[in-house]
Amino acid sequence: MKRRFLTAAAALLLVLGFASATLLAVRQPLSLGDYLSVWGLKARAIHASGELSAVFRVDPAGEFSHPEYPPLWPLVLAGTARILGRYDELLLTLLRPLLLAAAAALTFARTRAPLPWRLLAAASLTLLPYFQTAAYTGYAEALLLVFVLASLFLLESPAPTPFTPAAAGLLLALACLTKQEGVLVLLVVAGLLAATRRFRDAAIAGGIGLGLGVLPWSIYRAAHGVSGLADFGLAAFHPAKPLRALAALVEIGLVPALPWIVGATLLLGLAPGVRRTRRSLVLGAGAFAGLVLASFAFARPDVVWLVTWTWDRLALLPVAAVLPALFEAAAEPFGTPDG
Amino acid sequence: MIPLRARRLLAAVLAGAGLLALLAAAVTQDLPFVDSLALAGRFWRAGPRGRLLNAPGLARDARFAADALRAAASWPADADAVLSVGPLVPPDVRERLRRRAAYLLAPRRVLLEPGNGSEVLLVRGPSGGRPQ
């Protein structure tokens, strides 16, 4: 009876979170922030011209559209518009609930705990601030998240097939083609697989990710005279920048983030079994955050400005990735994690 | 060693508090629920052009966006667009208009040129031309 009530409450929370995020996404056409200046601009250019190279034409000096960004999200927007018969910014908002449903389903599937906790993990994903704002509808992180969570789902599988590393590598390649953070995820995943002596898996996933994700776009954009990242470069290197970025992050995000960090630490502290089984995942999330922070050493713009405008979006991947571990940890005192 | 009952209580409190905090943030949105629904209703009933011109990112410059949309419908795709903006127009507004023009006129290039006074003028450039 109690378990049935908990399951119903968790399912209701999931429905509420999903409905709220969906209403926010579909209540108005895509038009805000980087959608208009970056992702949507490229998508409209591809849709109108039928050519991928149009993404370089709309902003030839690369002053605001980040022509170096990977092209998969604009391609998805343009392809969907082609299927729909016209480029309609309101119809394209429907992609957001589809991606959110996929991410929530993957979170549910990745959580190794009784049903109510799996539902709560999925619900918590839909309730993350990134999905509970209209501002980021049309941004690329939701697609990136689906690829990363899908690759983690495969790599965490207790019964992997011989094709699992290749499939995970393909998903990571798609992540690399969606946003630059996908490359960092690829590095972390390959490194952790190698560190846990899964050398073959690391080589396959890393090789496919690099060969099908990183290299093709790098070659294509270099062929069009677009190289490197506009906001990052070797010449801008300064070892103190990550420290300044960290100080900015502490100033902006510490107060709101502190209860979450303490809560997550306590939950994991109460669950020795999950700490053991999810060690790689937590390490991976930390390594990803460390790499993002280290990358600020090469930032061209002021790192405080960069951190201010990107930290909440950069936090989405590691937070969403560890949600299953947190709910497994919460479930552990109530029974075995696999129960 | 923490007793099992205390661990259960703490785990339930932590998970519950976290979820309640997320839920509380989700229900306190920028618009009340009824207004969000009404906004969605208005947009989904509107036609494609009305939707776009009233979209939050474009509505502030709706007249300019309407001109750009008319141009997008009539100019060849390989023609550049020239946006003349006078010195009395603030730099942030100039940049905003340039980005809106680029979006609405994609895949065309939008070339920025100095204009007179507070002029904002969008004209067709040469087809397949080089940046001026």
HADDOCK unambig.tbl for C-alpha pairs under 7 A between the chains (distance, minus, plus):
assign (segid A and resid 26 and name CA) (segid B and resid 40 and name CA) 6.93 0.50 0.50
assign (segid A and resid 27 and name CA) (segid B and resid 36 and name CA) 6.58 0.50 0.50
assign (segid A and resid 27 and name CA) (segid B and resid 39 and name CA) 6.12 0.50 0.50
assign (segid A and resid 27 and name CA) (segid B and resid 40 and name CA) 3.81 0.50 0.50
assign (segid A and resid 28 and name CA) (segid B and resid 40 and name CA) 6.02 0.50 0.50
assign (segid A and resid 28 and name CA) (segid B and resid 43 and name CA) 6.23 0.50 0.50
assign (segid A and resid 28 and name CA) (segid B and resid 55 and name CA) 6.50 0.50 0.50
assign (segid A and resid 29 and name CA) (segid B and resid 51 and name CA) 6.72 0.50 0.50
assign (segid A and resid 29 and name CA) (segid B and resid 52 and name CA) 6.83 0.50 0.50
assign (segid A and resid 29 and name CA) (segid B and resid 55 and name CA) 5.61 0.50 0.50
assign (segid A and resid 31 and name CA) (segid B and resid 55 and name CA) 6.19 0.50 0.50
assign (segid A and resid 31 and name CA) (segid B and resid 56 and name CA) 6.41 0.50 0.50
assign (segid A and resid 31 and name CA) (segid B and resid 57 and name CA) 4.66 0.50 0.50
assign (segid A and resid 31 and name CA) (segid B and resid 58 and name CA) 6.88 0.50 0.50
assign (segid A and resid 32 and name CA) (segid B and resid 56 and name CA) 6.88 0.50 0.50
assign (segid A and resid 32 and name CA) (segid B and resid 57 and name CA) 4.87 0.50 0.50
assign (segid A and resid 36 and name CA) (segid B and resid 103 and name CA) 6.39 0.50 0.50
assign (segid A and resid 37 and name CA) (segid B and resid 99 and name CA) 5.99 0.50 0.50
assign (segid A and resid 41 and name CA) (segid B and resid 103 and name CA) 4.78 0.50 0.50
assign (segid A and resid 41 and name CA) (segid B and resid 106 and name CA) 6.69 0.50 0.50
assign (segid A and resid 44 and name CA) (segid B and resid 106 and name CA) 5.98 0.50 0.50
assign (segid A and resid 44 and name CA) (segid B and resid 107 and name CA) 7.00 0.50 0.50
assign (segid A and resid 45 and name CA) (segid B and resid 106 and name CA) 4.74 0.50 0.50
assign (segid A and resid 45 and name CA) (segid B and resid 107 and name CA) 4.10 0.50 0.50
assign (segid A and resid 48 and name CA) (segid B and resid 107 and name CA) 6.35 0.50 0.50
assign (segid A and resid 49 and name CA) (segid B and resid 107 and name CA) 6.37 0.50 0.50
assign (segid A and resid 54 and name CA) (segid B and resid 107 and name CA) 6.11 0.50 0.50
assign (segid A and resid 57 and name CA) (segid B and resid 107 and name CA) 6.98 0.50 0.50
assign (segid A and resid 57 and name CA) (segid B and resid 109 and name CA) 6.27 0.50 0.50
assign (segid A and resid 58 and name CA) (segid B and resid 102 and name CA) 6.56 0.50 0.50
assign (segid A and resid 58 and name CA) (segid B and resid 106 and name CA) 6.35 0.50 0.50
assign (segid A and resid 58 and name CA) (segid B and resid 107 and name CA) 5.72 0.50 0.50
assign (segid A and resid 58 and name CA) (segid B and resid 108 and name CA) 5.86 0.50 0.50
assign (segid A and resid 58 and name CA) (segid B and resid 109 and name CA) 4.78 0.50 0.50
assign (segid A and resid 59 and name CA) (segid B and resid 109 and name CA) 6.60 0.50 0.50
assign (segid A and resid 88 and name CA) (segid B and resid 48 and name CA) 6.40 0.50 0.50
assign (segid A and resid 124 and name CA) (segid B and resid 19 and name CA) 6.47 0.50 0.50
assign (segid A and resid 127 and name CA) (segid B and resid 22 and name CA) 5.74 0.50 0.50
assign (segid A and resid 127 and name CA) (segid B and resid 23 and name CA) 6.48 0.50 0.50
assign (segid A and resid 127 and name CA) (segid B and resid 26 and name CA) 6.49 0.50 0.50
assign (segid A and resid 128 and name CA) (segid B and resid 22 and name CA) 6.67 0.50 0.50
assign (segid A and resid 132 and name CA) (segid B and resid 26 and name CA) 5.78 0.50 0.50
assign (segid A and resid 263 and name CA) (segid B and resid 14 and name CA) 6.17 0.50 0.50
assign (segid A and resid 267 and name CA) (segid B and resid 11 and name CA) 6.17 0.50 0.50
assign (segid A and resid 270 and name CA) (segid B and resid 7 and name CA) 6.50 0.50 0.50
assign (segid A and resid 330 and name CA) (segid B and resid 11 and name CA) 4.91 0.50 0.50
assign (segid A and resid 330 and name CA) (segid B and resid 12 and name CA) 6.72 0.50 0.50
assign (segid A and resid 330 and name CA) (segid B and resid 15 and name CA) 6.51 0.50 0.50
assign (segid A and resid 333 and name CA) (segid B and resid 4 and name CA) 6.57 0.50 0.50
assign (segid A and resid 333 and name CA) (segid B and resid 7 and name CA) 6.18 0.50 0.50
assign (segid A and resid 333 and name CA) (segid B and resid 8 and name CA) 5.31 0.50 0.50
assign (segid A and resid 334 and name CA) (segid B and resid 8 and name CA) 6.27 0.50 0.50
